[in-house]
């Protein structure tokens, strides 16, 4: 659980830095893009367990 919290905090910090520097977001800017990344992760996770 600690890894998840640290990852979320790190992602938040990176997002804030990119925003302040007016750089494009380093992740898909839509919910559909984020869902695609989650799907890739879940597919890999299921495939490695199968």
BELNORSUL-V978445 format. One record per residue. SS is DSSP state (H for helix, E for strand, L for the rest). PHI is phi as a letter, one per 20 degrees, with the letter a starting at -180 (* if undefined). PSI is psi in radians with two decimals (999 if undefined). Layout:
ss = {SS:SS}
phi = {PHI:PHI}
psi = {PSI:PSI}
//
This chain:
ss = {L:H:H:H:H:H:H:H:H:H:H:H:H:H:H:H:H:H:H:H:L:L:L:L:L:L:L:L:L:L:H:H:H:H:H:H:H:H:H:H:H:H:H:H:H:H:H:H:H:L}
phi = {*:f:f:f:f:f:f:f:f:f:f:f:f:f:f:f:f:f:f:f:e:l:e:f:f:e:b:g:e:c:f:f:f:f:f:f:f:f:f:f:f:f:f:f:f:f:f:f:e:e}
psi = {-0.60:-0.68:-0.67:-0.77:-0.79:-0.68:-0.74:-0.74:-0.69:-0.76:-0.70:-0.77:-0.76:-0.75:-0.73:-0.73:-0.81:-0.67:-0.79:-0.59:0.01:0.74:2.73:2.57:2.36:0.50:2.89:2.28:0.12:2.77:-0.62:-0.67:-0.72:-0.71:-0.63:-0.72:-0.75:-0.72:-0.72:-0.78:-0.82:-0.68:-0.75:-0.77:-0.81:-0.75:-0.62:-0.36:-0.30:999}
//
